[in-house]
Amino acid sequence: MSDRMTTPWGEVELTRFPDDPRDRLRAWDASDAYLLRHLDEEKVPLTGTVVVVGDRWGALVTALAEHRPVQITDSFLGQEATRANLARAGVEPGAVRLLTTQDPPPERVDVLLVRVPKSLALLEDQLLRLAPAVHADTVVVGTGMVKEIHTSTLQLFERILGPTRTSLARQKARLIFCTPDPVLERPANPWPYSYALPDGVGAVSGRTVVNHAGVFCAERLDIGTRFFLQHLPGPGAGRVVDLGCGNGVVGTAVALADPAAEVLFVDESFQAVASAEATYKANGVPGHAEFRVGDGLAGVAPGSVDLVLNNPPFHSHQATTDATAWRMFTGAKRALRPGGELWVIGNRHLGYHVKLRRLFGNSELVASDPKFVVLRAVKKD
């Protein structure tokens, strides 16, 4: 769904990625508009190197394109949306520099604009990575919806960059103002974070997991994944995809149990795929693996996969939605060979069995407990 955002520099037409006319979620919100209004009303000089962190669908850099900003994002989908929105706005290629959270940040930052992420850990990591490039005259402004900005958010800015205060709320959005202190003694960056897995989780019991900031359940094994690890299919699958791989613990478990398996780790998060590769390498896994940042199975040849393992997210930022799960399931069906299988772990209340039956014509319950179900669907044709 395309939508228009009015900015001090005119209207911009924005879409999320992939663009789905049935998707009612907008590509911008009140916090984006509030930040842009502030920059204009306060005559903030957008000179030197302007860096925009966490711009979810490219709304901020599209509006500010004439100032040649640098965007830093963890989201492949967000980066693709940005490319499309910049092209739609007629912005010349290269006017906006697109970086990922895994790329080295600019060496100097004169204006730092931060769209507060859902993950406090990702915010911590990004501020610590950018802090050496920030100087006494750097303008630092954060933005987010009121429900996304907490005392802990402000404390992070204060601890890493300098004195911090907030604005009044407007349309349920709030701004963060930070004055950089060049002599501030900053903490060391704790990311990436590693820990040993517990016993009782199959082939990865006692193994090391490596987590970059922002990856789901980075400081412990979540109970859903633990349950999935206890009920994975046996060896012999051939080509296996860990779809939405997160820190890669599921795909690594498959590779450890079956050295003949070829495992493809896929996620739309640059942090997640870096974590999966680090987890895989930390455990000296034999066999062949591939690590890919992308839009699910969009780049995988039809009929080329034997097994897909999936723990789909049911949130997109603050919105609860099953759109991502549905796209993952449809992508899996396309990528699987006839007789290939999709195994899904999900909260019992999400009703994934209904979607799988509609799509595959079948859905078998492999295992369940009071909270989770493991489901298996087979591609028949």
DRENDO-1510 file (C-alpha; in Angstrom, 1 decimal, always signed):
<recs>
REC; n; res; u; v; w
REC; 1; MET; +0.0; +0.0; +0.0 .
REC; 2; SER; +1.4; +3.4; -1.0 .
REC; 3; ASP; +0.9; +6.3; +1.3 .
REC; 4; ARG; +1.9; +10.0; +1.2 .
REC; 5; MET; +3.7; +11.7; +4.0 .
REC; 6; THR; +3.7; +15.5; +4.1 .
REC; 7; THR; +7.1; +16.9; +5.0 .
REC; 8; PRO; +8.4; +20.5; +5.2 .
REC; 9; TRP; +10.0; +19.8; +1.8 .
REC; 10; GLY; +6.9; +18.5; +0.1 .
REC; 11; GLU; +5.0; +15.3; -0.1 .
REC; 12; VAL; +6.7; +11.9; -0.6 .
REC; 13; GLU; +5.0; +8.7; -1.6 .
REC; 14; LEU; +6.1; +5.8; +0.4 .
REC; 15; THR; +5.6; +2.0; +0.5 .
REC; 16; ARG; +6.9; -0.9; +2.6 .
REC; 17; PHE; +8.6; -3.9; +1.0 .
REC; 18; PRO; +7.4; -6.1; -0.5 .
REC; 19; ASP; +4.7; -3.8; -1.7 .
REC; 20; ASP; +1.4; -5.5; -1.0 .
REC; 21; PRO; -1.9; -3.6; -1.8 .
REC; 22; ARG; -3.6; -5.6; +0.9 .
REC; 23; ASP; -1.2; -4.5; +3.6 .
REC; 24; ARG; -2.8; -1.7; +5.6 .
REC; 25; LEU; +0.3; -0.8; +7.5 .
REC; 26; ARG; +1.9; +2.5; +6.6 .
REC; 27; ALA; +5.6; +3.0; +5.7 .
REC; 28; TRP; +5.9; +5.9; +8.1 .
REC; 29; ASP; +4.4; +7.1; +11.4 .
REC; 30; ALA; +4.0; +10.2; +13.6 .
REC; 31; SER; +7.5; +9.9; +14.9 .
REC; 32; ASP; +9.0; +10.3; +11.4 .
REC; 33; ALA; +6.9; +13.3; +10.7 .
REC; 34; TYR; +7.7; +14.9; +14.2 .
REC; 35; LEU; +11.4; +14.6; +13.6 .
REC; 36; LEU; +11.2; +16.2; +10.1 .
REC; 37; ARG; +9.1; +19.0; +11.4 .
REC; 38; HIS; +11.6; +19.7; +14.2 .
REC; 39; LEU; +14.5; +19.8; +11.8 .
REC; 40; ASP; +12.7; +22.4; +9.8 .
REC; 41; GLU; +11.2; +24.5; +12.6 .
REC; 42; GLU; +14.5; +24.7; +14.5 .
REC; 43; LYS; +16.5; +25.3; +11.4 .
REC; 44; VAL; +18.8; +22.5; +12.2 .
REC; 45; PRO; +21.8; +22.8; +9.8 .
REC; 46; LEU; +21.8; +19.6; +7.8 .
REC; 47; THR; +25.4; +20.0; +6.7 .
REC; 48; GLY; +28.4; +17.7; +6.8 .
REC; 49; THR; +27.7; +14.0; +7.2 .
REC; 50; VAL; +24.1; +13.3; +8.1 .
REC; 51; VAL; +23.5; +9.8; +9.4 .
REC; 52; VAL; +20.1; +8.2; +9.9 .
REC; 53; VAL; +20.0; +5.1; +12.0 .
REC; 54; GLY; +17.0; +2.7; +12.0 .
REC; 55; ASP; +15.0; +4.4; +9.3 .
REC; 56; ARG; +12.4; +1.6; +9.0 .
REC; 57; TRP; +11.1; +2.0; +5.4 .
REC; 58; GLY; +13.3; +4.9; +4.2 .
REC; 59; ALA; +10.8; +7.7; +5.0 .
REC; 60; LEU; +13.5; +9.9; +6.7 .
REC; 61; VAL; +16.2; +9.6; +4.1 .
REC; 62; THR; +13.7; +10.0; +1.2 .
REC; 63; ALA; +12.5; +13.2; +2.7 .
REC; 64; LEU; +16.1; +14.4; +3.4 .
REC; 65; ALA; +17.7; +13.1; +0.2 .
REC; 66; GLU; +18.9; +16.5; -1.0 .
REC; 67; HIS; +21.2; +16.5; +2.0 .
REC; 68; ARG; +22.8; +13.3; +0.9 .
REC; 69; PRO; +22.3; +11.3; +4.1 .
REC; 70; VAL; +23.8; +8.0; +5.1 .
REC; 71; GLN; +21.2; +5.3; +6.2 .
REC; 72; ILE; +22.2; +2.5; +8.6 .
REC; 73; THR; +19.7; -0.3; +8.9 .
REC; 74; ASP; +19.6; -3.9; +10.1 .
REC; 75; SER; +16.7; -4.7; +7.8 .
REC; 76; PHE; +17.0; -6.1; +4.2 .
REC; 77; LEU; +13.3; -5.4; +3.6 .
REC; 78; GLY; +13.8; -1.8; +5.0 .
REC; 79; GLN; +16.7; -1.2; +2.7 .
REC; 80; GLU; +14.8; -2.5; -0.4 .
REC; 81; ALA; +11.8; -0.3; +0.6 .
REC; 82; THR; +14.3; +2.7; +0.8 .
REC; 83; ARG; +15.6; +2.0; -2.7 .
REC; 84; ALA; +12.1; +1.9; -4.1 .
REC; 85; ASN; +11.0; +5.0; -2.3 .
REC; 86; LEU; +14.1; +7.0; -3.4 .
REC; 87; ALA; +13.6; +5.9; -7.0 .
REC; 88; ARG; +9.9; +6.8; -6.8 .
REC; 89; ALA; +10.9; +10.3; -5.5 .
REC; 90; GLY; +13.3; +10.7; -8.4 .
REC; 91; VAL; +16.4; +10.8; -6.2 .
REC; 92; GLU; +19.5; +10.3; -8.2 .
REC; 93; PRO; +21.3; +6.9; -7.5 .
REC; 94; GLY; +24.0; +7.4; -4.9 .
REC; 95; ALA; +22.6; +10.5; -3.4 .
REC; 96; VAL; +21.8; +8.4; -0.3 .
REC; 97; ARG; +24.4; +6.0; +1.0 .
REC; 98; LEU; +22.9; +2.8; +2.2 .
REC; 99; LEU; +24.8; +0.9; +4.9 .
REC; 100; THR; +23.9; -2.1; +7.1 .
REC; 101; THR; +24.5; -2.5; +10.8 .
REC; 102; GLN; +27.4; -4.8; +9.8 .
REC; 103; ASP; +29.2; -2.2; +7.7 .
REC; 104; PRO; +31.8; +0.1; +9.2 .
REC; 105; PRO; +30.1; +3.4; +10.2 .
REC; 106; PRO; +31.2; +6.8; +8.8 .
REC; 107; GLU; +34.4; +8.2; +10.4 .
REC; 108; ARG; +32.7; +11.5; +11.2 .
REC; 109; VAL; +29.1; +12.3; +12.0 .
REC; 110; ASP; +27.8; +15.9; +12.0 .
REC; 111; VAL; +24.1; +15.2; +12.3 .
REC; 112; LEU; +22.9; +11.9; +13.9 .
REC; 113; LEU; +19.2; +11.0; +13.6 .
REC; 114; VAL; +18.0; +7.9; +15.4 .
REC; 115; ARG; +14.7; +6.1; +14.8 .
REC; 116; VAL; +14.6; +4.2; +18.1 .
REC; 117; PRO; +14.5; +0.5; +17.4 .
REC; 118; LYS; +12.4; -2.1; +19.3 .
REC; 119; SER; +15.6; -3.7; +20.6 .
REC; 120; LEU; +17.4; -1.8; +23.3 .
REC; 121; ALA; +20.5; -4.0; +22.6 .
REC; 122; LEU; +20.6; -2.9; +18.9 .
REC; 123; LEU; +20.4; +0.7; +20.0 .
REC; 124; GLU; +23.3; +0.2; +22.5 .
REC; 125; ASP; +25.4; -1.5; +19.8 .
REC; 126; GLN; +24.8; +1.2; +17.2 .
REC; 127; LEU; +25.4; +4.1; +19.6 .
REC; 128; LEU; +28.7; +2.5; +20.7 .
REC; 129; ARG; +29.8; +1.9; +17.1 .
REC; 130; LEU; +28.9; +5.5; +16.2 .
REC; 131; ALA; +30.2; +7.3; +19.3 .
REC; 132; PRO; +33.8; +7.7; +18.1 .
REC; 133; ALA; +32.6; +9.5; +15.0 .
REC; 134; VAL; +30.4; +12.0; +17.1 .
REC; 135; HIS; +32.0; +15.3; +18.1 .
REC; 136; ALA; +31.0; +18.2; +20.4 .
REC; 137; ASP; +29.1; +20.0; +17.7 .
REC; 138; THR; +27.2; +16.9; +16.4 .
REC; 139; VAL; +23.4; +17.4; +16.4 .
REC; 140; VAL; +21.8; +14.3; +17.9 .
REC; 141; VAL; +18.1; +13.8; +17.7 .
REC; 142; GLY; +16.2; +10.6; +18.3 .
REC; 143; THR; +12.6; +9.9; +17.6 .
REC; 144; GLY; +10.0; +7.2; +18.4 .
REC; 145; MET; +6.5; +6.6; +19.5 .
REC; 146; VAL; +5.9; +7.3; +23.2 .
REC; 147; LYS; +5.4; +3.6; +23.9 .
REC; 148; GLU; +8.8; +2.9; +22.4 .
REC; 149; ILE; +10.8; +5.4; +24.5 .
REC; 150; HIS; +11.6; +4.3; +28.0 .
REC; 151; THR; +13.8; +5.6; +30.8 .
REC; 152; SER; +16.3; +2.9; +29.8 .
REC; 153; THR; +16.3; +4.4; +26.2 .
REC; 154; LEU; +17.3; +7.8; +27.5 .
REC; 155; GLN; +19.9; +6.3; +29.9 .
REC; 156; LEU; +21.6; +4.6; +26.9 .
REC; 157; PHE; +22.0; +7.9; +25.1 .
REC; 158; GLU; +23.2; +9.6; +28.3 .
REC; 159; ARG; +25.7; +6.8; +29.1 .
REC; 160; ILE; +27.1; +6.5; +25.6 .
REC; 161; LEU; +26.9; +10.0; +24.1 .
REC; 162; GLY; +26.1; +12.7; +26.7 .
REC; 163; PRO; +23.3; +14.6; +28.5 .
REC; 164; THR; +19.9; +13.7; +27.2 .
REC; 165; ARG; +16.4; +15.1; +27.5 .
REC; 166; THR; +13.0; +14.5; +25.8 .
REC; 167; SER; +10.5; +16.7; +24.0 .
REC; 168; LEU; +6.8; +17.0; +24.8 .
REC; 169; ALA; +4.7; +14.3; +23.1 .
REC; 170; ARG; +2.9; +15.1; +19.8 .
REC; 171; GLN; +0.5; +12.6; +18.2 .
REC; 172; LYS; +1.9; +10.0; +20.6 .
REC; 173; ALA; +5.4; +10.6; +19.4 .
REC; 174; ARG; +8.4; +12.0; +21.2 .
REC; 175; LEU; +11.8; +13.3; +20.4 .
REC; 176; ILE; +15.1; +12.7; +22.2 .
REC; 177; PHE; +17.7; +15.5; +22.3 .
REC; 178; CYS; +21.3; +14.6; +23.2 .
REC; 179; THR; +24.3; +16.9; +23.7 .
REC; 180; PRO; +27.5; +14.9; +22.9 .
REC; 181; ASP; +30.2; +15.0; +25.6 .
REC; 182; PRO; +33.6; +14.2; +23.9 .
REC; 183; VAL; +35.3; +13.4; +27.1 .
REC; 184; LEU; +32.7; +11.0; +28.3 .
REC; 185; GLU; +34.1; +7.6; +29.3 .
REC; 186; ARG; +32.1; +5.1; +27.4 .
REC; 187; PRO; +31.5; +1.5; +28.3 .
REC; 188; ALA; +33.0; -1.3; +26.2 .
REC; 189; ASN; +30.7; -2.8; +23.5 .
REC; 190; PRO; +29.3; -6.1; +24.9 .
REC; 191; TRP; +28.2; -7.3; +21.5 .
REC; 192; PRO; +28.4; -9.9; +20.0 .
REC; 193; TYR; +27.5; -12.0; +23.0 .
REC; 194; SER; +28.2; -15.7; +23.3 .
REC; 195; TYR; +26.8; -18.3; +25.7 .
REC; 196; ALA; +26.7; -22.1; +26.0 .
REC; 197; LEU; +23.5; -23.9; +25.3 .
REC; 198; PRO; +21.9; -26.1; +28.0 .
REC; 199; ASP; +21.8; -29.9; +27.9 .
REC; 200; GLY; +18.7; -31.6; +26.5 .
REC; 201; VAL; +18.5; -29.8; +23.2 .
REC; 202; GLY; +19.7; -32.4; +20.8 .
REC; 203; ALA; +22.9; -32.1; +18.7 .
REC; 204; VAL; +23.6; -28.5; +20.0 .
REC; 205; SER; +23.5; -29.4; +23.7 .
REC; 206; GLY; +26.4; -27.6; +25.4 .
REC; 207; ARG; +27.4; -25.9; +22.1 .
REC; 208; THR; +28.3; -22.2; +21.7 .
REC; 209; VAL; +25.8; -19.6; +20.3 .
REC; 210; VAL; +27.0; -16.2; +19.1 .
REC; 211; ASN; +24.5; -13.3; +19.1 .
REC; 212; HIS; +24.9; -9.9; +17.5 .
REC; 213; ALA; +22.8; -7.1; +19.1 .
REC; 214; GLY; +19.1; -7.1; +18.2 .
REC; 215; VAL; +18.8; -10.8; +17.4 .
REC; 216; PHE; +15.8; -12.4; +19.0 .
REC; 217; CYS; +16.5; -13.8; +22.5 .
REC; 218; ALA; +20.2; -12.9; +22.3 .
REC; 219; GLU; +21.0; -13.5; +25.9 .
REC; 220; ARG; +19.4; -16.9; +26.4 .
REC; 221; LEU; +17.7; -19.8; +24.5 .
REC; 222; ASP; +14.0; -19.0; +24.1 .
REC; 223; ILE; +11.5; -21.7; +25.1 .
REC; 224; GLY; +10.0; -22.0; +21.6 .
REC; 225; THR; +13.4; -22.7; +20.0 .
REC; 226; ARG; +14.3; -25.1; +22.8 .
REC; 227; PHE; +11.1; -27.1; +22.1 .
REC; 228; PHE; +11.8; -27.1; +18.4 .
REC; 229; LEU; +15.4; -28.4; +18.9 .
REC; 230; GLN; +13.9; -31.3; +20.9 .
REC; 231; HIS; +11.7; -32.3; +17.9 .
REC; 232; LEU; +13.6; -31.7; +14.7 .
REC; 233; PRO; +13.4; -34.3; +11.9 .
REC; 234; GLY; +16.1; -36.9; +11.7 .
REC; 235; PRO; +19.1; -36.9; +9.3 .
REC; 236; GLY; +18.9; -37.5; +5.5 .
REC; 237; ALA; +17.0; -34.4; +4.3 .
REC; 238; GLY; +19.6; -33.2; +1.8 .
REC; 239; ARG; +19.2; -29.5; +1.2 .
REC; 240; VAL; +17.8; -27.8; +4.3 .
REC; 241; VAL; +16.8; -24.1; +4.9 .
REC; 242; ASP; +16.8; -22.5; +8.3 .
REC; 243; LEU; +14.2; -19.8; +7.3 .
REC; 244; GLY; +14.3; -16.8; +9.6 .
REC; 245; CYS; +17.4; -18.2; +11.1 .
REC; 246; GLY; +18.1; -15.7; +13.9 .
REC; 247; ASN; +21.3; -16.8; +15.6 .
REC; 248; GLY; +21.4; -20.0; +13.5 .
REC; 249; VAL; +21.0; -22.5; +16.3 .
REC; 250; VAL; +18.4; -24.6; +14.5 .
REC; 251; GLY; +20.4; -24.9; +11.2 .
REC; 252; THR; +23.5; -25.6; +13.2 .
REC; 253; ALA; +21.8; -28.4; +15.0 .
REC; 254; VAL; +20.8; -30.0; +11.7 .
REC; 255; ALA; +24.3; -29.7; +10.3 .
REC; 256; LEU; +25.8; -31.2; +13.5 .
REC; 257; ALA; +23.4; -34.1; +13.4 .
REC; 258; ASP; +23.8; -34.7; +9.6 .
REC; 259; PRO; +27.2; -33.7; +8.1 .
REC; 260; ALA; +25.8; -34.6; +4.7 .
REC; 261; ALA; +23.2; -31.9; +4.9 .
REC; 262; GLU; +23.5; -28.7; +2.9 .
REC; 263; VAL; +22.1; -25.9; +5.1 .
REC; 264; LEU; +21.0; -22.5; +3.9 .
REC; 265; PHE; +20.6; -19.9; +6.6 .
REC; 266; VAL; +18.2; -17.1; +5.6 .
REC; 267; ASP; +17.0; -14.0; +7.4 .
REC; 268; GLU; +16.1; -10.4; +6.6 .
REC; 269; SER; +18.2; -9.1; +9.5 .
REC; 270; PHE; +21.9; -8.5; +8.7 .
REC; 271; GLN; +22.6; -8.9; +12.4 .
REC; 272; ALA; +20.9; -12.3; +12.4 .
REC; 273; VAL; +22.8; -13.7; +9.4 .
REC; 274; ALA; +26.1; -12.5; +10.9 .
REC; 275; SER; +25.1; -14.3; +14.1 .
REC; 276; ALA; +24.2; -17.5; +12.3 .
REC; 277; GLU; +27.5; -17.6; +10.5 .
REC; 278; ALA; +29.4; -16.9; +13.7 .
REC; 279; THR; +27.5; -19.7; +15.5 .
REC; 280; TYR; +28.1; -22.2; +12.8 .
REC; 281; LYS; +31.8; -21.4; +12.6 .
REC; 282; ALA; +32.2; -21.3; +16.4 .
REC; 283; ASN; +31.2; -25.0; +16.5 .
REC; 284; GLY; +33.5; -26.2; +13.8 .
REC; 285; VAL; +30.6; -27.8; +11.9 .
REC; 286; PRO; +31.5; -30.1; +9.0 .
REC; 287; GLY; +29.6; -30.0; +5.7 .
REC; 288; HIS; +28.4; -27.2; +3.5 .
REC; 289; ALA; +26.5; -24.1; +4.6 .
REC; 290; GLU; +25.4; -20.9; +2.9 .
REC; 291; PHE; +24.4; -17.6; +4.6 .
REC; 292; ARG; +22.0; -15.2; +2.9 .
REC; 293; VAL; +20.4; -11.9; +3.8 .
REC; 294; GLY; +17.2; -11.6; +1.9 .
REC; 295; ASP; +13.4; -11.6; +1.5 .
REC; 296; GLY; +12.7; -15.2; +2.8 .
REC; 297; LEU; +13.1; -17.7; +0.0 .
REC; 298; ALA; +12.6; -15.2; -2.8 .
REC; 299; GLY; +16.0; -15.9; -4.3 .
REC; 300; VAL; +15.8; -19.7; -4.0 .
REC; 301; ALA; +15.1; -21.8; -7.1 .
REC; 302; PRO; +11.6; -23.5; -7.2 .
REC; 303; GLY; +11.7; -27.2; -6.3 .
REC; 304; SER; +15.3; -27.1; -5.1 .
REC; 305; VAL; +14.9; -27.7; -1.3 .
REC; 306; ASP; +14.1; -30.8; +0.7 .
REC; 307; LEU; +13.3; -29.4; +4.1 .
REC; 308; VAL; +12.4; -25.9; +5.5 .
REC; 309; LEU; +12.5; -25.2; +9.2 .
REC; 310; ASN; +10.7; -22.1; +10.3 .
REC; 311; ASN; +9.9; -20.2; +13.5 .
REC; 312; PRO; +8.0; -17.3; +12.0 .
REC; 313; PRO; +7.8; -13.9; +13.7 .
REC; 314; PHE; +4.3; -12.5; +14.3 .
REC; 315; HIS; +5.4; -8.9; +14.9 .
REC; 316; SER; +6.5; -6.2; +12.4 .
REC; 317; HIS; +8.0; -3.6; +14.7 .
REC; 318; GLN; +5.1; -2.8; +17.1 .
REC; 319; ALA; +2.3; -4.2; +14.9 .
REC; 320; THR; +1.0; -7.8; +15.3 .
REC; 321; THR; +0.6; -9.4; +11.9 .
REC; 322; ASP; +0.6; -12.8; +10.2 .
REC; 323; ALA; +1.7; -11.4; +6.9 .
REC; 324; THR; +5.3; -12.5; +7.4 .
REC; 325; ALA; +4.3; -16.0; +8.3 .
REC; 326; TRP; +2.1; -16.4; +5.3 .
REC; 327; ARG; +4.8; -15.1; +3.0 .
REC; 328; MET; +7.3; -17.6; +4.6 .
REC; 329; PHE; +4.9; -20.5; +4.1 .
REC; 330; THR; +4.1; -19.6; +0.5 .
REC; 331; GLY; +7.8; -19.1; -0.2 .
REC; 332; ALA; +8.6; -22.5; +1.3 .
REC; 333; LYS; +6.0; -24.3; -0.8 .
REC; 334; ARG; +7.4; -22.8; -4.0 .
REC; 335; ALA; +11.0; -23.7; -3.0 .
REC; 336; LEU; +10.3; -27.3; -1.8 .
REC; 337; ARG; +10.5; -30.2; -4.2 .
REC; 338; PRO; +7.5; -32.6; -4.4 .
REC; 339; GLY; +7.6; -34.6; -1.2 .
REC; 340; GLY; +9.6; -31.9; +0.6 .
REC; 341; GLU; +8.6; -30.8; +4.0 .
REC; 342; LEU; +8.0; -27.6; +5.9 .
REC; 343; TRP; +8.4; -27.9; +9.7 .
REC; 344; VAL; +7.0; -24.9; +11.8 .
REC; 345; ILE; +7.2; -24.1; +15.4 .
REC; 346; GLY; +4.6; -21.6; +16.7 .
REC; 347; ASN; +2.5; -20.5; +19.6 .
REC; 348; ARG; -0.5; -22.7; +19.9 .
REC; 349; HIS; -3.0; -19.8; +19.7 .
REC; 350; LEU; -1.7; -18.6; +16.3 .
REC; 351; GLY; -3.5; -21.4; +14.4 .
REC; 352; TYR; -0.8; -22.0; +11.8 .
REC; 353; HIS; -2.3; -25.4; +11.1 .
REC; 354; VAL; -5.2; -23.7; +9.3 .
REC; 355; LYS; -2.8; -21.8; +7.0 .
REC; 356; LEU; -0.7; -24.8; +6.3 .
REC; 357; ARG; -3.8; -26.9; +5.4 .
REC; 358; ARG; -5.1; -24.1; +3.1 .
REC; 359; LEU; -1.7; -23.9; +1.4 .
REC; 360; PHE; -0.4; -27.5; +1.4 .
REC; 361; GLY; -3.6; -29.4; +1.8 .
REC; 362; ASN; -2.2; -31.1; +4.9 .
REC; 363; SER; -0.8; -30.4; +8.3 .
REC; 364; GLU; +0.4; -32.9; +10.9 .
REC; 365; LEU; +1.0; -32.2; +14.6 .
REC; 366; VAL; +4.5; -33.5; +15.4 .
REC; 367; ALA; +4.7; -32.3; +19.0 .
REC; 368; SER; +2.9; -30.0; +21.4 .
REC; 369; ASP; +3.0; -28.6; +24.9 .
REC; 370; PRO; +0.7; -26.2; +26.6 .
REC; 371; LYS; +2.2; -23.2; +24.7 .
REC; 372; PHE; +3.8; -24.5; +21.5 .
REC; 373; VAL; +3.1; -26.8; +18.6 .
REC; 374; VAL; +5.5; -28.2; +16.0 .
REC; 375; LEU; +3.7; -28.7; +12.7 .
REC; 376; ARG; +4.7; -30.6; +9.5 .
REC; 377; ALA; +3.3; -30.0; +6.0 .
REC; 378; VAL; +4.3; -32.0; +2.9 .
REC; 379; LYS; +4.4; -30.6; -0.6 .
REC; 380; LYS; +2.3; -33.0; -2.6 .
REC; 381; ASP; +2.9; -31.8; -6.2 .
</recs>
